């Protein structure tokens, strides 16, 4: 019997209880366990593409406390892909890869990332530009800021550079996009505070090749309704089946 039939039959208390229970479970999952996230830019290609829809594990980096032995909490590690509140505008959520954790000493030499004097093995990184950018490719540079660098970050960075290496402070992380030549990341706006981290993407639960480019910016309600209807009616044509249910690594 459907919910509407139960209401008409007079069994409305049980129906309301069932609906309320479903809503509570959904709110609990979204608030504490997992969150959906859409890739908005090209900065993580080819690991993540515009139009990928992710399910983000919000418990992964929780403070274990008395629950630490029961739940799979762990610290943020180098190489982790994370979703976080953008430090410059916390209302926005970004996704990048962690390349340095608190206490690390970081530098880039000709695009290659070195942490504590050792080059990182980064098979997931792609380079798309043959044009050399001294600020982007040989970081940190304190003699001249690159284009698009946040002024507050520029002043902070200069105080944390020692022997041409950037020292990562406690409680903060340095992140880069996998599309290394086309990514606005920690090089341009600074560290990600631990408190800003939302979680770690687990899986691409859907990937679309037809909607994402049209949904950038701030579409109106009419635009969103149109694209929703288009997506529902063309789901088989616009789905990247080879990416759906792929683990994020």
Kinemage of the C-alpha trace (Angstrom):
@kinemage 1
@onewidth
@group {chain A} dominant
@subgroup {mainchain}
@vectorlist {calphas} color= white
{ca unk a 1} P 0.000 0.000 0.000
{ca unk a 2} L 1.351 3.411 -0.997
{ca unk a 3} L 1.661 6.372 1.408
{ca unk a 4} L -1.313 8.124 -0.244
{ca unk a 5} L -3.468 5.000 0.112
{ca unk a 6} L -2.490 4.692 3.777
{ca unk a 7} L -3.494 8.294 4.383
{ca unk a 8} L -6.880 7.768 2.709
{ca unk a 9} L -7.430 4.578 4.694
{ca unk a 10} L -6.950 6.437 7.967
{ca unk a 11} L -3.567 4.886 8.768
{ca unk a 12} L -1.940 8.317 8.751
{ca unk a 13} L -0.060 8.135 12.094
{ca unk a 14} L 2.016 5.200 10.879
{ca unk a 15} L 2.565 6.913 7.524
{ca unk a 16} L 3.804 10.119 9.148
{ca unk a 17} L 6.084 8.100 11.427
{ca unk a 18} L 7.524 6.255 8.431
{ca unk a 19} L 8.131 9.466 6.470
{ca unk a 20} L 9.675 11.163 9.506
{ca unk a 21} L 11.994 8.211 10.057
{ca unk a 22} L 13.160 8.332 6.451
{ca unk a 23} L 13.821 12.075 6.671
{ca unk a 24} L 15.773 11.681 9.936
{ca unk a 25} L 17.964 8.951 8.437
{ca unk a 26} L 18.617 11.026 5.318
{ca unk a 27} L 19.511 14.107 7.371
{ca unk a 28} L 21.808 12.021 9.598
{ca unk a 29} L 23.644 10.551 6.600
{ca unk a 30} L 24.111 13.941 4.892
{ca unk a 31} L 25.113 15.686 8.129
{ca unk a 32} L 27.472 13.133 9.645
{ca unk a 33} L 28.405 10.338 7.253
{ca unk a 34} L 28.506 11.296 3.584
{ca unk a 35} L 27.938 14.198 1.246
{ca unk a 36} L 27.488 14.531 -2.500
{ca unk a 37} L 29.881 16.807 -4.373
{ca unk a 38} L 30.157 17.850 -8.029
{ca unk a 39} L 33.449 18.597 -9.777
{ca unk a 40} L 33.239 22.240 -10.936
{ca unk a 41} L 36.575 22.797 -12.713
{ca unk a 42} L 39.407 21.179 -14.667
{ca unk a 43} L 41.992 21.489 -11.865
{ca unk a 44} L 41.955 17.764 -10.957
{ca unk a 45} L 42.034 16.247 -14.454
{ca unk a 46} L 42.525 13.427 -15.298
{ca unk a 47} L 41.805 12.073 -11.821
{ca unk a 48} L 38.490 13.916 -11.657
{ca unk a 49} L 36.620 15.490 -14.572
{ca unk a 50} L 34.008 18.210 -14.813
{ca unk a 51} L 30.718 16.355 -14.536
{ca unk a 52} L 31.930 13.750 -12.031
{ca unk a 53} L 29.614 13.377 -9.035
{ca unk a 54} L 31.352 12.216 -5.876
{ca unk a 55} L 30.270 10.657 -2.612
{ca unk a 56} L 32.448 12.166 0.139
{ca unk a 57} L 33.288 10.297 3.352
{ca unk a 58} L 32.860 12.878 6.142
{ca unk a 59} L 33.968 10.520 8.928
{ca unk a 60} L 37.396 9.648 7.563
{ca unk a 61} L 39.286 12.440 9.337
{ca unk a 62} L 37.118 12.709 12.448
{ca unk a 63} L 38.583 13.082 15.924
{ca unk a 64} L 38.573 9.528 17.194
{ca unk a 65} L 38.271 10.102 20.933
{ca unk a 66} L 36.471 7.244 22.652
{ca unk a 67} L 35.145 6.108 19.255
{ca unk a 68} L 38.605 5.771 17.726
{ca unk a 69} L 38.711 2.002 18.224
{ca unk a 70} L 35.341 1.468 16.565
{ca unk a 71} L 35.366 3.904 13.632
{ca unk a 72} L 38.024 4.086 10.872
{ca unk a 73} L 39.398 7.524 11.725
{ca unk a 74} L 42.848 8.444 10.476
{ca unk a 75} L 45.014 11.480 9.903
{ca unk a 76} L 45.250 13.319 6.593
{ca unk a 77} L 48.086 11.857 4.526
{ca unk a 78} L 50.176 13.069 1.639
{ca unk a 79} L 48.504 11.960 -1.573
{ca unk a 80} L 44.958 12.100 -0.183
{ca unk a 81} L 42.317 13.778 -2.335
{ca unk a 82} L 40.207 15.968 -0.043
{ca unk a 83} L 37.098 18.140 -0.266
{ca unk a 84} L 37.290 21.305 1.839
{ca unk a 85} L 35.866 24.746 2.418
{ca unk a 86} L 37.850 27.234 0.330
{ca unk a 87} L 39.795 29.322 2.896
{ca unk a 88} L 39.274 32.586 1.001
{ca unk a 89} L 35.514 32.011 0.677
{ca unk a 90} L 34.299 29.196 2.987
{ca unk a 91} L 30.901 29.095 1.285
{ca unk a 92} L 32.633 27.373 -1.654
{ca unk a 93} L 33.858 23.782 -1.591
{ca unk a 94} L 37.026 22.767 -3.443
{ca unk a 95} L 38.672 19.424 -4.151
{ca unk a 96} L 42.479 19.064 -4.376
{ca unk a 97} L 45.254 16.645 -3.458
{ca unk a 98} L 47.316 16.968 -0.275
{ca unk a 99} L 51.047 17.143 -1.036
{ca unk a 100} L 52.396 18.337 2.326
{ca unk a 101} L 51.260 17.958 5.949
{ca unk a 102} L 52.183 19.865 9.142
{ca unk a 103} L 55.933 20.029 9.711
{ca unk a 104} L 56.856 19.261 6.090
{ca unk a 105} L 59.236 21.423 4.080
{ca unk a 106} L 58.019 21.858 0.522
{ca unk a 107} L 59.334 23.251 -2.730
{ca unk a 108} L 58.760 22.837 -6.466
{ca unk a 109} L 61.707 22.714 -8.861
{ca unk a 110} L 60.795 22.803 -12.556
{ca unk a 111} L 57.273 21.569 -11.678
{ca unk a 112} L 58.565 18.629 -9.605
{ca unk a 113} L 57.358 18.556 -5.974
{ca unk a 114} L 59.956 17.953 -3.259
{ca unk a 115} L 58.941 17.299 0.338
{ca unk a 116} L 61.671 17.263 2.973
{ca unk a 117} L 64.227 17.104 0.180
{ca unk a 118} L 62.713 14.037 -1.495
{ca unk a 119} L 60.829 14.174 -4.829
{ca unk a 120} L 57.256 12.904 -4.660
{ca unk a 121} L 56.126 10.090 -6.917
{ca unk a 122} L 53.010 11.531 -8.572
{ca unk a 123} L 51.774 9.291 -11.393
{ca unk a 124} L 48.373 11.020 -11.314
{ca unk a 125} L 49.714 14.479 -12.287
{ca unk a 126} L 49.337 15.892 -15.788
{ca unk a 127} L 51.081 18.893 -17.367
{ca unk a 128} L 49.355 20.703 -20.213
{ca unk a 129} L 51.528 23.764 -20.786
{ca unk a 130} L 54.903 24.144 -22.468
{ca unk a 131} L 55.124 27.747 -21.280
{ca unk a 132} L 57.291 28.179 -18.216
{ca unk a 133} L 55.840 30.136 -15.281
{ca unk a 134} L 58.547 30.785 -12.653
{ca unk a 135} L 56.084 31.328 -9.802
{ca unk a 136} L 53.942 28.305 -10.601
{ca unk a 137} L 56.757 25.909 -11.502
{ca unk a 138} L 59.531 26.910 -9.046
{ca unk a 139} L 57.654 27.481 -5.820
{ca unk a 140} L 58.037 29.184 -3.371
{ca unk a 141} L 59.314 32.434 -4.863
{ca unk a 142} L 59.457 35.414 -2.544
{ca unk a 143} L 60.969 37.951 -4.938
{ca unk a 144} L 57.889 38.294 -7.157
{ca unk a 145} L 54.277 37.173 -6.851
{ca unk a 146} L 52.624 35.308 -9.676
{ca unk a 147} L 49.434 36.392 -11.382
{ca unk a 148} L 46.332 35.778 -9.260
{ca unk a 149} L 48.173 35.342 -5.941
{ca unk a 150} L 46.184 36.366 -2.845
{ca unk a 151} L 47.906 39.371 -1.190
{ca unk a 152} L 47.374 38.100 2.365
{ca unk a 153} L 48.863 34.735 1.450
{ca unk a 154} L 51.855 36.400 -0.219
{ca unk a 155} L 52.792 38.133 3.040
{ca unk a 156} L 52.234 34.999 5.118
{ca unk a 157} L 54.249 32.796 2.779
{ca unk a 158} L 57.320 35.032 2.910
{ca unk a 159} L 57.534 34.531 6.691
{ca unk a 160} L 57.446 30.733 6.370
{ca unk a 161} L 60.160 30.228 3.763
{ca unk a 162} L 63.511 28.924 4.938
{ca unk a 163} L 66.338 27.801 2.641
{ca unk a 164} L 63.953 28.065 -0.366
{ca unk a 165} L 61.500 25.667 1.314
{ca unk a 166} L 58.018 26.441 2.609
{ca unk a 167} L 57.440 25.157 6.153
{ca unk a 168} L 53.916 23.822 6.695
{ca unk a 169} L 52.559 25.029 10.085
{ca unk a 170} L 50.668 22.906 12.606
{ca unk a 171} L 47.045 22.194 11.736
{ca unk a 172} L 47.439 23.159 8.072
{ca unk a 173} L 47.875 21.377 4.743
{ca unk a 174} L 49.297 22.292 1.352
{ca unk a 175} L 47.195 21.142 -1.608
{ca unk a 176} L 47.669 21.098 -5.366
{ca unk a 177} L 45.480 20.181 -8.310
{ca unk a 178} L 46.477 17.138 -10.359
{ca unk a 179} L 46.152 19.272 -13.486
{ca unk a 180} L 49.241 21.038 -12.232
{ca unk a 181} L 49.539 23.744 -14.914
{ca unk a 182} L 45.887 24.823 -14.641
{ca unk a 183} L 44.977 24.806 -10.968
{ca unk a 184} L 44.268 27.592 -8.496
{ca unk a 185} L 45.586 25.916 -5.369
{ca unk a 186} L 47.746 26.482 -2.287
{ca unk a 187} L 50.403 28.164 -4.392
{ca unk a 188} L 47.980 31.039 -4.987
{ca unk a 189} L 45.839 31.321 -1.844
{ca unk a 190} L 47.592 29.388 0.919
{ca unk a 191} L 47.100 26.514 3.316
{ca unk a 192} L 43.945 24.537 4.053
{ca unk a 193} L 43.235 24.599 7.821
{ca unk a 194} L 42.337 21.189 9.207
{ca unk a 195} L 38.993 22.603 10.391
{ca unk a 196} L 38.061 23.359 6.756
{ca unk a 197} L 38.329 19.761 5.586
{ca unk a 198} L 34.939 18.219 4.821
{ca unk a 199} L 36.133 14.734 3.976
{ca unk a 200} L 37.662 12.406 1.437
{ca unk a 201} L 35.936 11.408 -1.837
{ca unk a 202} L 35.216 7.699 -1.917
{ca unk a 203} L 33.626 6.999 -5.274
{ca unk a 204} L 32.338 8.631 -8.448
{ca unk a 205} L 28.702 7.571 -8.230
{ca unk a 206} L 27.787 9.180 -11.564
{ca unk a 207} L 29.652 10.983 -14.336
{ca unk a 208} L 28.030 13.162 -16.971
{ca unk a 209} L 29.525 14.422 -20.216
{ca unk a 210} L 26.570 16.575 -21.158
{ca unk a 211} L 25.342 18.730 -18.265
{ca unk a 212} L 28.326 20.090 -16.404
{ca unk a 213} L 29.563 22.693 -18.856
{ca unk a 214} L 26.148 24.303 -19.058
{ca unk a 215} L 25.713 24.441 -15.283
{ca unk a 216} L 28.762 26.513 -14.400
{ca unk a 217} L 28.200 29.884 -12.771
{ca unk a 218} L 24.878 30.563 -11.065
{ca unk a 219} L 22.047 29.133 -13.163
{ca unk a 220} L 18.507 30.323 -12.497
{ca unk a 221} L 15.801 28.037 -11.161
{ca unk a 222} L 14.475 27.703 -14.709
{ca unk a 223} L 17.903 26.681 -15.986
{ca unk a 224} L 18.263 24.055 -13.274
{ca unk a 225} L 14.797 22.674 -14.002
{ca unk a 226} L 15.574 22.463 -17.711
{ca unk a 227} L 18.875 20.662 -17.136
{ca unk a 228} L 17.271 18.290 -14.641
{ca unk a 229} L 14.607 17.371 -17.186
{ca unk a 230} L 17.256 16.991 -19.888
{ca unk a 231} L 19.365 14.785 -17.654
{ca unk a 232} L 16.468 12.505 -16.771
{ca unk a 233} L 15.420 12.060 -20.396
{ca unk a 234} L 18.979 11.646 -21.765
{ca unk a 235} L 20.648 9.812 -18.895
{ca unk a 236} L 21.913 6.946 -21.069
{ca unk a 237} L 23.404 9.284 -23.670
{ca unk a 238} L 25.211 11.637 -21.259
{ca unk a 239} L 26.506 9.124 -18.703
{ca unk a 240} L 30.199 8.259 -18.769
{ca unk a 241} L 29.664 4.626 -17.908
{ca unk a 242} L 33.388 3.858 -17.695
{ca unk a 243} L 33.742 6.369 -14.821
{ca unk a 244} L 30.585 5.517 -12.892
{ca unk a 245} L 31.288 3.762 -9.554
{ca unk a 246} L 35.030 4.316 -9.949
{ca unk a 247} L 37.019 4.699 -6.719
{ca unk a 248} L 38.764 8.029 -6.218
{ca unk a 249} L 42.509 7.594 -5.678
